């Protein structure tokens, strides 16, 4: 039902609420709240002062703030001054902010101290710009609070007509340049009356929880105006954090929640570990991307609130279609048109309506349409032919009138609700030295929907990925920076020169780098001291008592494990070592430990570790404890390791070390074999060998391939030949060194790359079972055969389930790496967990890292890896030492997230490659380490580790002097009845919201 009484000028609505419910909280954030009486008075005073600052009717005033009550007050005060409010993404880069200020011709900008340095730099070239700053700190700018709390000499104008331009929200258009969407009070309040109040039933009794960025169109309509119009209460969160949002939902009786599908994805992850009862929550509003069937099902199962898809845009000031609470639910549909709107499905070429069920472009007509694009008459005419708005989206309508979005005519990438036009990113890429051609496409992301990925054609001298990312971070908002850089031979184009993006995404290409500096599914193994809870303490030689050597074993009595036995592996060949281990384990009972020596570089010793680890996967309680020791302290270390409870450990210099996973960071290694040389592929009958060989030919340009396999592989030969390679094959038994040497001698062009692939071999279930040695012997043989003329690429690949092969490959790679020779041992998790595209990208990534051994697996770094006792230790330090210790803590946690790359205190998070996803992860790790409640925007609010450490010092110990008066916050661009949830499908809302990863991006992805 349309609530026509809400379509009134905002001053009238505010005065009515102040009179009827003056003490009721209207809006609140974590710092302050404002009642309706205060909201009316403060916005009236602000409007009068803005008029005194010569903000004339029709002038533009920019709102450059994060989520806070002051943003709401700015929206309303500017309208009461009869000016035009221009909300801007608070994470804009300097170049983007400059464009928006110039394009809108803003005369006033309202900002905060975090963003003031960036604004000041731009104001120097724009003397007409008046800066109003929120907060209590002295800044030299016009103080926001003083304006809101003192009576102006000039009263608020309060004469803005319902059909006068009131707001201008920027969105990315088909040209890639942001366009200002002009709207009136009538068009926006009509949407409030028809959808938020009419369809969703929002009223003065509702309590709204709002974690969505307030500069976004979704917030403009469904928070600022809807809450104000109906007289509801809204709690604004500064950023999205799933755990904090769940805590807030539990703590207060909210009835209305807003977000994006990405946000709900993170909420589901956070809610899986505990019960969640939210009996008061009746509506969840979401927009910005299409919700999947899986998300809808899991959300309803977890929260008891069904998701209801809808569809809207900035140009229509809100929803276009919606599934009704009590109506028919059609799977995948975005519902029926909002009452009062007319939706057409037309042929994009003829503009004639298509038949029911056919796909066409969606056109919209009705009272909520925008007036047009600011200063862009041609774009306005193209978007609004004969009073209809052309959405540029494709969809179809069924017999019952339900609409389904099928795609879009434009090439926009929608990253958790944030629009990114490929052309804008490509223009930046093409200016980078060494880039001959470039194209950008959207790549599917499980949380963000899509992320931008760049394909680059190198010039003769090639390009530097670091320079590419630096250029992008300088000229683009962080959510527009490509997540990945691929090198490709050429960009596929049509005869007229247009990029064939749908072909590009499937073209052979080589991953060169990722923006975060670390690879999400690529890990290295680190050996560190055990956590304090399990630390065994220093090793004392007296701890190993009653030691008795017998054959290849040592029997020892341990206070914690009486009668335990230790099998000491002799040095020797593979068969000798495994034979000695079998003998030593015969008839052993009780707890058993296997002691190896130098397994990280000795393939035979490593094979024992690998075999035991494979057994442990099937029978974790029966497998022996693994200990690898150096020097003469082995016996002294045994009891300490057994007492520690660790299933595996190294002893180095008397210290017990245990393994942990850390993300592998991108390195400086360039492993590009000569395409005119020969690639030797051993184990070519394995599925992964075929996949990688094809990738080397298609993406690396290899032209000569020698295949070694147990049986002939005619299909692979045919495929590689079709790709343009000259292929020969040799059938041989693994472990036959003579045939391996012959393959090198008869390879044709010199061998410039070696790839050995082991498969998921069937392994014995006990250490005394037989192990096929042939595949394990090939890796050391390949090492020896390539010592004199090392190939540029030497990769040993095995599934981690094949423990012996994976361990032997690691030892061989470590040995070569120590000798300064190219080598990489690449271990794989379950094959089905990764797509073919992901596997090939991880192979490319692995060849760039500086580590000799990496793992390609789906894995989330455990929270237990965070040092949760940091705050206590810091408190015990002298004050003079805390700053350095805090900086070390920050640098350490940044290193975990970015793959261990060296970082210094003054290096900006943007240059480090911090994305919104990694920023949220950093916030979580520092919160766990310090015990502080930290904002998700932490890495965007402080420019570098030095400033962040100073902030933490202030929070922990009240010492704010460390930051210094010249410490500037980071450029925001561094790297926006039955319970019902409304989810917006392909809702094209203005630039910059998105994701919890982003999610300050949330709509801010984002990431």
N, C-alpha and C positions, 0 to 999 in steps of 0.2 A: 504494500500500500504506500502510495506517495504521500509523504508528510509535508504538505505545501507550506505549513507554518514555519518550517525551518529555512525557507528561502527568503531571508531577510538580511539587510546589511549587518555586518558583524558588530558594529557598535550597539545596535539595538539588542542583539542576542546577548552581548556581554552585560549590558546594563540590566536586562531582565534577569539574568542569572545572579548578578550581584545583589539584586533586590530580593530574590526568592530563596537563594541558597548561598548567601554570601560567605558563610564560614566553611562550606564544603571545599575540600581540596580539588582543584581543577587539574593541575599537573604537578608532578614531583620527580626529582631525580635523586641520586644518592647524597647530594649536598643540601638541597633545600626543596621546599614545596611552596606552592602559591595557591591561595584560595581564590574563589571566583570574585570576591570583593577586591582582593589584592590585584588579581589579574586585570580587572577593569581599570583600577586606579593606575597601576604601573604602566599599562599600555597607553592610557590616555596621556599621562605625563610624558612618556617617551615620544609619542606622536607630536606633542606640542614642541618639545625640544628639537626634534628632527626638523620641524618647520622653521624654527629659529636658526638652524644650521643651513638654511636655504635649500632644503630638500623640497622642491616644488611639486605640485600635482603632476603626475605622469613621469616624474624622474624615477630612475632605477636606483634601488638600494640593495646591495649584495649582503647575503647572510653567509658568513664563512666560519661556521661553528660546528662542533661535534654535537652529540646528543645531550642536551641540557635544557633546563627550563627557559634559559635566555633565548634559545632558538625559537621556542613557541612565542615568547613575548615579542621577539623581533618580527616574526610573521605578522602578528596582529597589529603591532604598533605602526609598521610601515603602511599597512592598509588603512589605518585610522589617520595617517598623515596624507592619505590620498595619493601615495606613491605606489610604485610597482616593486614588489618583493622578488628578489632573485636569489634563491638558495643555491649554494655552490658546494660541490663535493669537498669536504674538508681534507681529503687526501690528494687533492690536485697537485700536480707538479707546478713549478714556477712558470713554465711556459704555458701550461693550460690555464692557470689562474690569470695570467696576463691576457690571454686571448679572450677569456670570458668577461673580464673587466672592460676591455676595449670594445668588444662586440656589443655588450649591453650598455656601454657608456655610463656605467654606474658612477654616481656622485658621492655615495656613502658606502662604506663597508663596515659591517659589524663582525668583529673577530675576537679571539682570545689571545692570551699571552703565549700560548704554544705556537700559534701561527703568525704572531706579530712580526718577528724578524723577516719572514718571507714577504709579508705585506709591505713592510717598510722599504724593502729593496725595490719593490715595484712602485711604491708611492713616489719615490725620488724622481721618476720620469712621468708621474701623473699628479701634478700639484693640485689639480682640481678635486682629488679624491680625499674625502674626510674619513678619518679612521676612528671608529668607536670601539673601545676595548672593554670586555667584561673582566671581572675579577677585582681583587683588592690591591694588586701590586701597582706601584707607581710606574707609568709608562710614557708619560708625555702626550698620550692620545686622549681623546674625549672619553671620560669614564662612563660606562654604561649604567652602573648602579646609581651614580649621582643623578643622571637624567631620570631614572625611574623613580627615585625617591624624593625629588624636589619638584615643586610646582613651577611650570614654565611661565614665562611672561605671555606667551601666545598659546591659546587653547588648541586642543586637537581639532583638526578640520572636521573629521567625521562626516564628510560629504561625498564619499566615493559611491557612485551609483552602482546598482546591481549589474549594469551592462558596461561599466567602465573596466578597462584593463586593470587587474589587480595583481597578477602574478606572472612571472616568466620563469619556467623551469626548463633547463637545458637537457637535450637528449641528442644522441648520435643519429644523424640522418644518413641517407643513402650515399651522400658525398663523403662521409667520414668526418666532416666538420660538425661540431655541436651546433644545434639550432635551438633558439629560444622559443618555447611553446607558450603562447599568450593565452591566458584564460581570465574569465571574469568571476565575480562573486556568484552570479546567477548560474553559470555553467557548472561551477564546482559544488555549490550548495544544492543544485538540482541532483547531482550524483549522490550527495549525502542523503538527501530526502528519499531518493529512489532505491539506492542499494544498501548503504550502511544502516540507515534507519528503517527503510522500507523492507528490504529483503532480509537483512541480518538482525533486525529488531534492536539495534543499539539504542539505549535510553539512558536517562539520568541515574538509573540504579546500577549501571554497569561499572565494573572496575577493570580497566584496560592495562595490560602489561605490554609495553612497546619496546622491543629491542632492535627495531629497524632504523637505519639512518634517517634522520629527519629531513635531509635535503631532498629525499627521494619523493617522487610523485605519490607513491603508495602512502607515505607518511603524511604528505600534504593533505590528502583527501581523508584518509581513514584514521588519522590521529589528530593533527592540528585542527582541521575543520569539523570533522565528525564529533569528536569529543566536545569541542567548544559549542557546537550547534545544539547538541542534545543535552548538555550539562552533565556529562559523565565525569569520571575520575580516571586519570591516566598516570601510570608509573613508567618513567622513561629510564631505560638502562643505557649506560654510556657506550657499551660494546657488547657483543655477544660472546658469552662463555657458557657452554652447555651445563656444566655443574652449577654455576652460579644461578643460571636461569631456573633450573630445577629447584634449587634451594629457595629462590624467591617465590616460585609457584606454590611450594609447600607452605611457606611461611605466611602468605597472605591469601585472601579469598578472591582471586581474580576470576573474572567471568569471560574475558576476551583476550586472546593472544594473537599477536601478529608476527609474521616472519616470512621466510622463503623456504622452498623445499630443502635447500641445503641445511638450513637451520634445523628443520625437523629430522634430517638425517643424523646430525650430531646429537640432538636430543635423544633419539633412539639409542645411540651408542652409550650415552651417559646413563640412560635409565635401565639398561639391561641388568645391571648388578643390584638393583634394589626395587622395592615395591613403590609404586607411585599411585596415590589416590588423590584425584583432583575433582571432587564431586561438584564444585561450583563452576568449573570451566565449561562453558556452553558453546563458544565459538572460537575457532582458530582460523585466522585469515592469513593466506600466503599468496605470494605473487612472484613473478620474475622468471619462472621456468616451469616446465612440465613435470608433474609428479609421476613417478612410475607406479605400476601396479604393485610392485613389491613394497615400495614405501607406503602406499595407502594401506595395504594389508597389515604390515608390521606396526604402523602407527596406531591403527585401530585396536590391534591386539594388545599393544603395550599400554596405551593411554585410555582406551575405551572411547575414543573420539574418532568418528569416521571422517576421512578427508573428502572434501567436496570441491572438485575442480572448477575453476572459473577462468575468465580471460578478460584482459583489459589493456589499456595503453595510456600513456601520458596525454596524447592528443584527444582522448575521449574523457579526460578528467576522471578516470575510474573504470569500473567494470563495464564490459560490453555484454558478456553472457555469464550465466551462473547456474549451477545445479541448485534447485530449490530444496529447502529442508524436507518438505513432505512430498516432493515430486518423485517421478521415476528416475532411477539412477541408471545411466547408460555407461558401460565400461569404456573409459578412454575419452568420454565426451566432456566438453567444457560447459555444457548446459544450454539453457534457453536464453534468449535476449532479455536483458534487464527491461522491465516495463517502461515504456516510453521511448525506447530505442528501436530502430529498424535495422536489421542486418541482412545484407545481400551477399550472395556468392556469385561472382561474375567471372566471365572469361577475361583474363588479363589483357588480351589483345583487342577483343571486340567490345568489351565492357557490357556485354549482354548477360543477363542472368542465366546460369547453367541449370540443368535439370537436377532434381533431388537426387542425392547420392553421388553426384559428380564433383570433382575437385575444382576449385576456383579461388580467386582472390576475395578476401573478406572486405566488404565496404560497410560503413556504419553511418547512420543518420539519426539525429535527435538533438535534444536541448543541451547535452553536455559536451558538445564538440568544442574544440579550441577555436579561437578567433583566427589564428594563423601563426606563421613563424615570423619572429621579429626581424624586420629589415630584409626579408627574403620573399619577395612577391612571387617569383617564379616557382620556388619550392612550395609556397602556399597554394598557388593555383594548381600545381601538379597533385598535391595531396588532397585538395578539397574540390574535386570537379562537381559542379552543379549541386553543391551543398552536401555531398557525401564525403566521408573521410576514407581514403584508401589506406588500409593498414599495411599493405605489402606482405601480409601473411596469407598462407594458403590453407584452405579447410573445406569441409563438406558438411551438408545438413541431411539428416535422415528424415523419414516420413513423419516422425513426431515433432520435428523442429529442433532436435538436439544437434548441437554443432561440435565438430571435432577438428582440432588443429592438425594439419598434416605436414606443415613446413613453412618456408618463407621464400618470397621472391628475392629478397635481398641476400647478401652474403654475410650479414652480421654474425659475429660470434657472441653468444649470450653466456657470459660467465657468471653463474649464480645470480642472474637478473641484470647484470651489468652489460651494456652494449659495447662491443668492440668492433670497429670496422677495419677489416684487413688492410685496406688501402692506406689508412693513417699509419699503421705500423710498418708497412712496406716502404713508405716514403722515408722513414727514419733509417731502415735497414739499408736502403740503396745509397745512402750518403756515407756509409762506413767504408773506409779503404779496404780493398780486397774482395768486396762483394760485387759480383758482376750482374747478378739478377736475384730476385727474391720474391717469395710468395708466402702468405700466411693463411692458415686454415684453422678451423676449430677441431680440437681432439676431445673425444669423450672423456669425462672425469667422473668417478663414482660419487663425489660429493658436490662438485661445483657445476655439474652439467657439461660444460665445455671449458676448455682453456686454449689460448692461442699457441700455435706451434709454427715455427718459421722454417722454411726450406730455402737454403742459400746455394747459389751457384758461385763457386770461387773464381776470382780473377786469376791471372797467371801466377801471381805470388801468393795466392791463398789469403784467407782472412783469419784474424785472431778472435776467437769467441769472447775473450774478455773485453775487447774493444767493442764488439757488437752489443754486449749486455750493457756496457757503460753508456753507449750512445742511447740505448733504449731507456735506461733509467733517468738519463738527463732530460729527455724530451717527452716521455710518456708517463702517465700515471702507472703506479706499480701493477695494477690489475691488467694493464695492456701489454706489459713486458712479456715476450714469449716465454713459455715454460721450458721449451726445448729448442735447440738449434740443430737442424739436420743439413748435412751437405749432400747435394744432389747434382747430377750431371747437367740437367737442363730442366727448365720449368715448362710443363706441358701447356700449350696454348692453342686456341682456335685459330682459324685462318685469319680472323680479324684482329688477333693479338690478345684476346681475352684469356685470362688464366682459367684452365680447366681444373677447378679446385677439387671436384669429386674424383678426378683421376689422380691428382697430385697426392692425395692422402694414401693411395695404394701403390705409389711408385717406389722403386728401390732407392733407398737413401741411407746415409750413415749418420748416426747420432754423434754430434761433436761435443755438446755441452748442455747443462741444465741451469736454469736461472738461480736455483737455490744453492748451487755449489756442491750439493750432495745428491746421491741417487736414492730415491725412496725405497727401492727394492734391492739395493746392492749394499752388501755389508762386508766388513773386514772383522777378523777375529783378533781381539786384544787380550793379552795376559796381564792381569792386574792382581793386586793384593785382595784377599777376600774381604767382604764387608765385615764390619766390626762384630756382628752377631755370630759369625762363623770363623773368625780369624783364629788360627791355631797358635799364634805367638811365635817367638823366635825358636829356632830348632836347636836343641841341645843334644850333643852326642850321647849323653847318658840315657836319653829317652829310648834309644833302640837297645833293648836288653835281650840277653840269652840268644843272640844271633847265632845261627848255625848254618854254614854253607853246605849244601848237598847237591852235587851235580850242577844243574843250571839254576838252582833256586836257593833262596834264603828263607829259612823258617824263623819267625820271630814271635815272641810273646808280647802282647800289648795289653795294658791295663783295661782299655776299653773294648778290646776284641781278643780275648784269650785264644791262643792256638791258631791265630791267623797265619797265613802263609804268603810269602812274597816270591814270585817267580822272576828271576833276574835274567833278562834277555842278553845273550852274548852278542858280540858284533860279528857280522858275517853276511853271507848272501841271503837272499829272500828265503830259499828253501832251508838253509841252515838255521836261521833265526826262528822260523815257524816250527821247525822240527824240535828245537830246544824248548820252545814254549809248550808244545804238546806234551813232551816228556815231563816237564816241570809241573804240569797241571794234572797229570795222571793221579787218580786216587786222592786228590786234595779235597778237604771238606772245610766248612767254616768260611770265614771271610778271606778272600784271596786278593792280593794286589799283584799287578804286573809292572815290573820296573824296566823301563827302557832308557837308552842313553843317546841323546841327540836326535830324537825322532823328527825334529823340525827340518833337519837337513839329510837324514839317513833314510832312504826309501825302505830298507828292510825293517828298521825299527818303527817307521811310520806305519807299515803294513799291519803290524801287531795292534797298534792303536786303532786303525781303521776297522779291523775285524772285531775287536772288542766293542767298539761303538755301534757297529751293526747289530751285534748280539744284544746290546743294551736296549736298543729300540724295541726288540721283541720281548725281552725278559729283563727289565731294569734292575730287579733285585738279585738276579743270579749272576750278572756280569761282574768280572773282577774290577777292582779299583785300578785306575791307570795313573802311574807316576813316571815322569821323565826327569832325570836328574843329570846334572853335570858334575864333573870333578869327583872328589873323594867323599863328598858329604851325603851321598845317596842313602847309606844305611842310617845315618843320623836323622834323615828327613822322613823316613817311612812312618814312624809312629805319629809324628806330627800331622802328616797328611791323613792318615787313617782317623785320627782323632778329630780332624776338622770336619768330617762328614762329607767331604767333596768326592764326587765320583771320578774326578780326573784332576790332575794338577801337575804343574811344572815346579821344579825346585831349582832356583838359580841363585847362586851366591848364598845359599842357606835360607832363602826366602821362598815361601810357598806362594805360587801364583795360580790363579784360576781364570778360565776363559769368560769373556763377555763379548757380545756383538755391538758394533758401532757402525754407523753409516759410513760408507766409503765416499770420500770426497773426490771431486774431479781433480786430476793431476795435470802435469805438464807433458806426460808421455804422448808422443805422436807415433802410433803404430800403423804406418801405411806401407804395406809391402809394394815392391816394384810390380806394376801390373804385367810387365813383360817377363817376369820370373815365373817359377812354378810353385804352386801351393801343393804340399803333400798332405793328404788327408788319410790318417790311419783310423781304422774303425768305421770305414765308410758305409758299412751295412747298418749302422745305427741311425735311427730316425733323426736325431739331432744333428748328426754329421751331415746328412743330406740338406737339412735346413740351413746350417751355417755355410756349407760349401756354396749353395745357391746364393746366399747373401754376399759372400766374398766375390763371386763373379758379377752379380747384378749391381751391387752398391760400391764395391771397391775396384771394379774394373779388371779383375784378375782374368788372364787369358789362357793360362796353362794349368791344368789340374791333374795330379797323379793320385788315384784312389787305391787304397789298400784295404782289403776286406777278406773275411772268411769265405764268402761266396760272391759270385758275380752280382753286380748291381746295374743291370742294363737300363732300368728306368731312370736312375740318377745320371748315368752317362748321357742318356738322351736329353734330359732336362738341361744339364749344363751345356751340352752342345748347342741346344736351341737358344740358350742365352748368349752364345758367341764364344764359348771356351773350347780349347783343344784338350781332349780328355783321354787319358789312358788309365787302365786299371790292372791291378795285380791281385790275384787270389793267393792268400798266404795264411798260415796258422800264426796266431799271436805268439810272441816269444821267440820266433825264428829270427835271430839276429842277422844271419847271412842274407835272407831275403830282404830284410829291411835295408841293409847296406847296399844291396843290388838296386833297390828301388831308387836310392839316392844317386847312384852312379849312372842310371839309365833314365833319369827324370827329364832329360832334354835341357831346357834353359835352367840356370842355377835355381836351387830351392831358396825362395825368399820368404816363405811362410810355412809353418808346420802346425797342423791341427790334429791332435789325437783326441778321440772321443770314446769314452767307455760307456757302456750301457748299464741298465739296471740288472746286473747279473744276479743269478740265484746263489745265495750265500749259505754256508753251513750254519746251523743253529747252535753249534758248540765250537769251542776253540780247537777241539781235537778232530773236527771234520776236515775234509780235504778242501783246499782252495786252489782254483785254477791260477797258476802263476803267470801264464803267458801274457795276458793283458797288463799285468803289473810290471813285467820285465821290459815291455816295449818303451815305456817312458824313460827309464835310465838309459836305454840304448839310444833313443832319439837325442837325448842330451849329449851323449858322447860323440855321436856322429855329426853334430852341428857345432862342436866347440871351435874348430878352426875357422869355419866360415858361418858365423851366426846369422840366422834369418832375422828379418825385421820383426816378424811376428811368430811367437812360439807359444801356443795355447794348448793346455791340457784340460779337457772338459769332462766332468763326470757328475752324475747325480750324487747328492750327499748320502742317499740311501745305500749306495755302493761304497761302504766305508773304506775298504782296503784301497780301491782305485783312487778315491778322493784324497786319502791320506798320502799315498805314494806320490800322486801328482803334486800335492802341496810341497812335499820334501824336495822333489826335483826342481820345482819352480823356485823355492827358497835358495837352493844351492846355486842355481844359475844366477838368481838375482844378486846373491852375495858376491859372485864373480863379475858382476857388471854386465851380464848377458841378458838379452830380452827373454822374458818368461812370464807366464800368467797361468795360475791354476784357478779354474773357474768351476765352482761347485753350484749345482742346481737343486732347488727344491722341487716339489711335485710338479711335473710338466703341465698338468691340467690347470694349475693355479695361474698360469700366465698365458696370454694370447701369443700367437706367433710374432706379432708386431712388437709386443713387449719383450719377448725373448731376444729378438734381434737387436732391439735398442739397448738392452742390458749387456749384450755381447759387445756392442760398440762402446758403451760406457766403460765396461771393464778394461778394455784395451787402452783407455786413457789414464786410468788411476796409477798411482805410484806404488801401490801394494803389489806383492808377488802373488797373493792369493786372496780371492774375494768369493762371496756367496751371493747368488741371485735367488732370493726367496721372498715370499710374502711374510713380513714380520713387523710387529709393532714393538718399538723399544720399550722394555718394561719400566714401569714407574719406579720399581725398586732400584733401578740403576741410578736414581737421583740421590744425592747426598742430602738426607733430610736433617742431618745434625749440624748443618753449617751455622745456623744462627747462634746456637749455644757456644760453639767454638769461637765465633767472632766476638761474642760478648766478653769472653775471657781474655781477649787480646788487649794490649795497651792501645789507647785511642790512636796513637800515631801509626800503628800498624794495621788498623782496620781498613783503611782506604785501599791499601795494596792487596789485602786479603779479599776484600769485596770485588775488586777488579779481577783478581785471579778466578774467583767464583764465576763471575759473568763470562769471562773469556773461556773458561772450561765448558760451561753449558752451551755457549755459542759454538764451540768446537764440536761438541757431540752432535749438534743439529746439522752443522755444515760439513760434516765429514772429516773433521780434524785439520782443516786448512789453517795455516798460521794467521792470526788476527791480532792487531794491536789496538790499544785503547782509544786512539783518536780516529780509527778507521770507521767510516759511517756504515750503519747497517744497510743502507742502500747499496753501497759499493760491495759489501760483503755478499749481497744477493739475498737478503732477508725478504721472504715473501710473506703474505698474510698468514699462510698456513704455518710456516716455520716461526712466525712471530707469536702465534697462539701457543705453539709448542714450547717456545722459549719462556713465555709467561708462565706456563704450567710448571716447567722445571724449576724456575726461580721461586715460584710460589711454594712448591714443595720443599725446596732447600731452606727458605727463610721463614716459612710459616706465615707470610704476609698474604693478604688478599690483594692481588695485583690486577690492574685492568688488562684486557686482552689487547689494547692498543699500545702496550708498553714500549715495544720496539719502534713504534711510529711517533711516540711522544718524546723520546729522548734519542739524540742523533747518533750516539756511538757508545761503546762500552764504558768509557770514562764517565759520561754523563749519567748513564744508567746506574753505574756503581755508586755515584754520588747520591742519586735519588734513593737507592736502597739504603745507603748509610743514614740519610735523613729520616727515612721511615723507621729503621730499626733502632737508631740511637739518638735521634733528634739533632744530628749534625748536618745542617744544610749548608755549611760553609764550603764544603768540599767542591760543590758544583761551581762556585765562582759566579760573579755577576755577568760574565761574558758567555756562559754556557747557553747555547741556543737549543731549542727543541728541534727535532728532526724535521727536514722538509717532508710534509705529509705525503709526498709522492714516494718516499723511500720504500727501497725494498731493502662501496658504500652497502523447550521440550527436550528432545534427544540432542546430546551435544553434537555440534557440527563444526567441521574444519573446512574452510574455503581455501582452495589451492589454485593460484592463478596459473593458467597455461600460457606459455609464451608471452607473458605480459611484458610489453616493451615499455618499461618505465625509465626515467631519466638516469643519466650517467652517474654511475658510481656506487651503487649500493652493493650489495651482495654479501657474502658468505661469512660463515663462522670460519674460517680459515682465513679467510677473507673475512670472515664474517664480520670483519669490520668493514668491511666491504659488504657484507651481507648482501647483500644487495650492495656490498662493500666488501666469494667469493662473495680468498676469492685466494684473494687470494687470493 
